[in-house]
């Protein structure tokens, strides 16, 4: 792996995946089929104490969620950690996480959305790669054989990963090989100025989001730009921006126009329509790993460098 980030060991048959819920509430029913599929894949599952527990919006108090996550990170028997769901809550506990035991035995941390906070914290403070991936709610009888869900298995076991995105009139052609970083746009801007903020210099930045007003996306992209996060990129990948909302008086630009406007002065490749984010097709991305990105008239192609 041609990157400075540490790579946790890949999983094998019999490896243990822990499931915890460090953010929003998730029911035991939502987690149950994920366990079925993970066991079909040949893994053992260790359930955390925050599955099915609740405290207002959250899957337990801050102290309970922190303790459960910390236990999974410290547990020498656990080889990877799959999050029950995202939502909100990781920011409330991130500064109290102790990485010392985790860094002695790194393990794959898997999830997206609010888990963007933890992904970037692991990169910034631990120099460790992690997986921007589907969480427990994605595992259903009708989805267990879907190719996008199988990319989580491929990422965990170290097999080939290559993705394609359809053409977009907003794409900017080019070819780069660089480390991949990023995640949920609102969380990336939330982290600016903190010890967990994203380092984008020389990297491929991936962004996605859900349920935001168009003007808020404009503001968040401006935040990244003013913080210097967009001018030193090797490339930009734009995933799903779903359920976007407009104001009573229209903002006047599409989501593609808003995003491209913030990077139009640069010359690095830009790839829209990438199949990852808050949408049905959500491929697993290895944040902190080197990838080759090619963008041309046929669309985009992203391949991990093993």
C-alpha positions as CSV (number, residue, x, y, z in Angstrom):
1,X,0.0,0.0,0.0
2,X,1.8,3.1,-1.2
3,X,0.7,5.5,1.4
4,X,1.9,6.7,4.8
5,X,-1.3,5.6,6.5
6,X,-1.2,2.4,8.5
7,X,-3.3,-0.4,7.1
8,X,-5.1,-2.7,9.5
9,X,-4.7,-6.5,8.7
10,X,-7.2,-7.9,6.2
11,X,-9.8,-10.3,7.6
12,X,-9.9,-14.0,7.1
13,X,-12.5,-16.7,7.7
14,X,-13.3,-16.7,11.4
15,X,-12.2,-13.1,11.9
16,X,-14.3,-11.2,14.5
17,X,-16.4,-8.1,13.5
18,X,-17.7,-6.1,16.4
19,X,-20.9,-4.1,16.0
20,X,-21.4,-0.9,18.1
21,X,-23.6,2.2,17.8
22,X,-21.7,5.4,18.8
23,X,-24.2,7.8,17.3
24,X,-27.9,7.6,16.7
25,X,-30.3,4.9,18.0
26,X,-30.5,1.7,16.1
27,X,-32.9,-1.1,16.8
28,X,-31.9,-4.7,17.3
29,X,-34.0,-5.7,14.3
30,X,-32.0,-3.4,12.0
31,X,-28.8,-5.1,13.2
32,X,-30.1,-8.7,13.1
33,X,-29.8,-9.3,9.3
34,X,-26.4,-7.7,9.2
35,X,-25.2,-10.4,11.6
36,X,-26.8,-13.1,9.4
37,X,-24.9,-11.9,6.3
38,X,-21.6,-11.3,8.1
39,X,-21.8,-14.9,9.4
40,X,-22.6,-16.1,5.9
41,X,-19.4,-14.3,4.8
42,X,-17.5,-16.5,7.3
43,X,-17.0,-14.0,10.1
44,X,-17.8,-14.2,13.8
45,X,-19.8,-11.3,15.3
46,X,-19.4,-9.6,18.7
47,X,-22.4,-7.4,19.6
48,X,-21.9,-4.2,21.6
49,X,-24.0,-3.1,24.4
50,X,-25.4,-0.1,22.5
51,X,-27.4,-2.2,20.0
52,X,-31.1,-1.5,20.7
53,X,-30.4,0.8,23.7
54,X,-31.6,4.4,23.6
55,X,-31.2,7.7,25.3
56,X,-33.3,10.4,23.6
57,X,-32.0,10.5,20.0
58,X,-28.9,8.5,20.8
59,X,-28.1,4.8,21.3
60,X,-27.2,5.5,24.9
61,X,-25.7,8.3,26.9
62,X,-22.4,9.8,25.8
63,X,-20.6,7.8,28.4
64,X,-22.3,4.5,27.4
65,X,-21.6,5.1,23.7
66,X,-18.0,6.0,24.4
67,X,-17.5,3.0,26.6
68,X,-18.9,0.6,24.0
69,X,-16.8,2.0,21.2
70,X,-13.7,2.1,23.3
71,X,-14.2,-1.5,24.3
72,X,-14.4,-2.6,20.7
73,X,-11.3,-0.5,19.8
74,X,-9.4,-2.0,22.7
75,X,-10.6,-5.6,22.3
76,X,-7.7,-7.8,21.0
77,X,-10.3,-10.4,19.7
78,X,-12.0,-7.8,17.4
79,X,-10.6,-7.5,13.9
80,X,-13.0,-4.9,12.5
81,X,-15.8,-2.6,13.8
82,X,-19.0,-2.1,11.9
83,X,-21.2,0.8,13.0
84,X,-24.9,0.2,13.6
85,X,-25.8,3.5,12.0
86,X,-24.8,7.2,11.7
87,X,-27.1,10.0,12.5
88,X,-25.4,12.3,15.0
89,X,-23.4,11.8,18.2
90,X,-19.8,11.0,17.3
91,X,-18.6,14.6,17.8
92,X,-19.8,14.5,21.4
93,X,-17.4,11.7,22.3
94,X,-14.5,11.9,19.8
95,X,-12.2,13.9,22.1
96,X,-12.4,11.2,24.8
97,X,-11.5,8.3,22.7
98,X,-8.1,6.7,23.7
99,X,-6.3,5.4,20.6
100,X,-3.3,3.9,22.4
101,X,-4.5,0.2,22.4
102,X,-6.1,0.6,18.9
103,X,-2.8,1.8,17.3
104,X,-1.0,-1.2,18.7
105,X,-3.5,-3.4,17.0
106,X,-5.3,-1.4,14.3
107,X,-8.6,-2.8,13.0
108,X,-10.9,-1.7,10.2
109,X,-13.5,0.9,11.3
110,X,-16.5,0.7,8.9
111,X,-19.3,3.2,8.4
112,X,-20.2,6.5,6.9
113,X,-22.3,9.6,7.5
114,X,-21.7,10.7,11.1
115,X,-18.8,8.2,11.2
116,X,-16.9,10.6,9.0
117,X,-15.9,12.2,12.3
118,X,-14.1,9.0,13.4
119,X,-12.6,8.3,10.0
120,X,-10.9,11.7,9.9
121,X,-9.9,11.5,13.5
122,X,-8.2,8.2,12.9
123,X,-6.4,9.6,9.9
124,X,-5.4,12.9,11.6
125,X,-4.5,11.5,15.0
126,X,-3.7,7.9,14.3
127,X,-2.5,7.8,10.7
128,X,-4.8,4.8,10.1
129,X,-6.8,3.8,7.1
130,X,-10.6,3.0,7.5
131,X,-13.6,2.1,5.4
132,X,-16.3,4.5,4.3
133,X,-18.9,1.8,4.0
134,X,-22.5,0.7,4.3
135,X,-23.7,0.1,7.9
136,X,-26.1,-2.4,9.4
137,X,-29.2,-1.0,7.8
138,X,-27.9,-1.8,4.4
139,X,-28.0,-5.6,5.0
140,X,-31.4,-6.9,3.9
141,X,-32.5,-10.2,2.2
142,X,-33.0,-8.2,-1.0
143,X,-29.6,-6.5,-0.9
144,X,-27.2,-9.2,0.4
145,X,-26.0,-10.2,-3.0
146,X,-25.8,-6.7,-4.4
147,X,-22.3,-5.8,-5.8
148,X,-22.1,-2.6,-3.8
149,X,-22.6,-4.5,-0.5
150,X,-20.0,-7.0,-1.6
151,X,-17.4,-4.2,-1.9
152,X,-17.4,-4.1,1.9
153,X,-16.3,-7.8,1.9
154,X,-13.7,-7.1,-0.7
155,X,-12.3,-4.1,1.2
156,X,-12.2,-6.2,4.5
157,X,-10.4,-9.1,2.8
158,X,-8.1,-7.2,0.6
159,X,-9.3,-8.3,-2.8
160,X,-9.5,-6.1,-6.0
161,X,-11.7,-3.0,-5.8
162,X,-12.6,-0.9,-8.9
163,X,-15.5,1.4,-9.4
164,X,-17.0,3.2,-12.3
165,X,-19.1,6.4,-12.5
166,X,-21.2,7.5,-15.4
167,X,-20.3,10.6,-17.5
168,X,-21.3,14.1,-16.4
169,X,-21.1,17.4,-18.2
170,X,-19.5,18.8,-15.1
171,X,-16.6,16.3,-15.0
172,X,-13.1,17.5,-15.6
173,X,-10.8,14.9,-17.3
174,X,-7.5,13.8,-16.0
175,X,-5.6,10.9,-14.4
176,X,-4.1,10.9,-10.9
177,X,-2.8,8.4,-8.3
178,X,-3.1,9.7,-4.7
179,X,-4.4,8.9,-1.3
180,X,-8.2,9.0,-0.9
181,X,-9.9,11.0,1.9
182,X,-13.1,12.7,2.8
183,X,-16.7,11.6,3.6
184,X,-19.8,13.5,4.5
185,X,-19.5,17.2,3.5
186,X,-21.4,18.6,6.5
187,X,-19.1,16.7,8.9
188,X,-15.9,17.6,7.0
189,X,-16.8,21.3,7.4
190,X,-17.8,20.7,11.0
191,X,-14.2,19.4,11.7
192,X,-12.4,22.4,10.2
193,X,-10.2,23.9,12.9
194,X,-10.3,20.8,15.2
195,X,-7.6,18.2,15.7
196,X,-9.7,15.9,13.5
197,X,-9.9,18.1,10.5
198,X,-9.3,16.6,7.1
199,X,-5.9,16.9,5.4
200,X,-6.6,17.3,1.7
201,X,-3.1,18.3,0.4
202,X,-2.2,16.2,-2.5
203,X,-5.1,13.9,-2.0
204,X,-8.3,12.8,-3.8
205,X,-11.2,14.3,-1.8
206,X,-14.5,12.4,-1.8
207,X,-17.7,14.2,-0.7
208,X,-21.4,13.3,-0.3
209,X,-24.4,14.5,1.7
210,X,-28.1,14.2,2.2
211,X,-31.1,16.4,3.1
212,X,-29.3,19.8,3.0
213,X,-30.6,23.1,1.5
214,X,-28.7,24.1,-1.6
215,X,-27.5,27.3,0.0
216,X,-26.0,25.3,2.9
217,X,-24.0,23.2,0.4
218,X,-22.8,26.4,-1.1
219,X,-21.7,27.6,2.3
220,X,-20.0,24.4,3.2
221,X,-18.1,24.3,0.0
222,X,-17.0,27.9,0.6
223,X,-15.9,26.9,4.1
224,X,-13.6,24.2,2.7
225,X,-12.3,26.6,0.1
226,X,-11.6,29.4,2.5
227,X,-9.9,26.9,4.8
228,X,-7.6,25.9,1.9
229,X,-9.0,22.4,1.6
230,X,-9.8,22.7,-2.2
231,X,-6.7,24.3,-3.7
232,X,-4.2,21.6,-3.0
233,X,-6.2,18.6,-4.1
234,X,-5.1,15.9,-6.6
235,X,-8.7,15.3,-7.6
236,X,-12.3,15.7,-6.4
237,X,-14.9,12.9,-6.4
238,X,-18.5,13.9,-5.8
239,X,-20.8,11.1,-4.6
240,X,-24.5,11.2,-3.9
241,X,-26.2,14.5,-2.9
242,X,-29.6,13.2,-2.2
243,X,-32.8,14.8,-1.0
244,X,-31.5,18.3,-1.5
245,X,-33.9,21.1,-0.7
246,X,-34.4,24.6,-2.0
247,X,-35.6,27.7,-0.3
248,X,-38.9,29.4,-1.1
249,X,-37.0,31.9,-3.3
250,X,-34.8,29.5,-5.4
251,X,-31.1,29.5,-4.9
252,X,-30.6,29.5,-8.6
253,X,-28.0,26.8,-9.1
254,X,-28.1,23.0,-9.3
255,X,-26.0,20.9,-6.8
256,X,-23.5,20.2,-9.6
257,X,-23.2,23.9,-10.5
258,X,-22.7,24.8,-6.8
259,X,-19.9,22.3,-6.3
260,X,-18.2,22.9,-9.6
261,X,-18.2,26.6,-9.1
262,X,-16.0,26.2,-6.1
263,X,-13.3,24.3,-8.0
264,X,-13.6,25.7,-11.5
265,X,-10.4,27.7,-11.2
266,X,-8.3,24.6,-10.5
267,X,-7.1,22.1,-13.1
268,X,-7.3,18.8,-11.2
269,X,-9.8,16.0,-12.3
270,X,-13.3,16.2,-11.0
271,X,-15.7,13.2,-11.1
272,X,-19.4,13.6,-10.4
273,X,-22.1,10.8,-10.0
274,X,-19.8,8.5,-8.0
275,X,-21.9,5.6,-6.6
276,X,-21.4,6.2,-2.9
277,X,-23.2,8.1,-0.2
278,X,-26.7,8.3,1.3
279,X,-28.3,6.3,-1.6
280,X,-29.2,2.8,-2.4
281,X,-25.9,2.0,-4.1
282,X,-23.2,2.9,-1.6
283,X,-19.8,1.3,-2.4
284,X,-17.1,0.9,0.2
285,X,-14.1,3.3,-0.1
286,X,-10.8,2.7,1.7
287,X,-10.0,6.1,3.1
288,X,-6.3,6.5,3.6
289,X,-5.3,4.2,0.8
290,X,-3.8,5.1,-2.5
291,X,-6.1,5.0,-5.5
292,X,-5.8,5.6,-9.2
293,X,-8.6,7.9,-10.6
294,X,-9.2,8.3,-14.4
295,X,-11.8,10.8,-15.6
296,X,-12.6,11.0,-19.3
297,X,-15.5,11.2,-21.8
298,X,-16.6,7.7,-20.6
299,X,-17.0,8.9,-17.0
300,X,-14.8,8.0,-14.0
301,X,-13.0,4.9,-12.9
302,X,-11.4,4.6,-9.4
303,X,-9.1,1.7,-8.5
304,X,-7.4,0.9,-5.2
305,X,-3.7,0.4,-5.3
306,X,-2.8,-2.7,-3.4
